[in-house]
Amino acid sequence: SAGTFAYNQYGTYVGVVNIATNTMTASITMPKTIGYMAYASTQNELWALSTDGTALYVIDCSTNTIDNTIDLSANADGIGKGIGYSVTSNRIILIRVASSVWFNASTHAQLGRYTALNNNQSMDIDETGLWAYIARHTGTDNIVQRFQISNATTAATVSYFLSASVVDAKLFAMNGFAYVSQPGTNRTVKVDMFGGTANTLIGLNTVKLI
């Protein structure tokens, strides 16, 4: 959301919705199908990641036009799985199946690409803007990891192993916890990202607040 407006993706379009009137005021045509978006409030820009993970588009929200296109196709890291903005670090972080990538939100310059990860499933940035939480499925392991956003090249600070699959899971970060939905189980796991404990919450199908 950009205060007065909200943005939603549908296929190869990004819709601009006036929150006060609940009407769509503009539709932005995109070169590729969009999977995930993040609003960089400091720059008033919307970053849109293609579903195939090969392109990243920066939209100027004052004109509703694409200001920059970042080609990600040189690295075959799989489909896009998530994107977020840290106002604290002024960074954009995106994940694909086999990597996480950091960008300077002001200059659009890539700051780092971490490839030791595999099978990334979902990501969210906590409210402090200091940490990114990533859910991963690798082999028989189902992991939630905490990454320091200010460092774009190092491995996870901490890792927590879960007992059930996080394939196609959705993760939401809030108050130092990662809430991880586990498809097919009708439950969400609440992980204390600083205390090393995990509790199962029964009966939640999704964790993203809307």
PyMOL commands that set and color helices and strands:
alter all, ss='L'
color gray80, all
select strands_A, chain A and resi 5-10+13-18+23-29+34-40+45-50+55-60+65-71+80-86+91-96+99-104+110-114+120-125+131-138+141-148+158-162+171-174+177-182+187-192+197-202
alter strands_A, ss='S'
color yellow, strands_A
deselect
rebuild
show_as cartoon
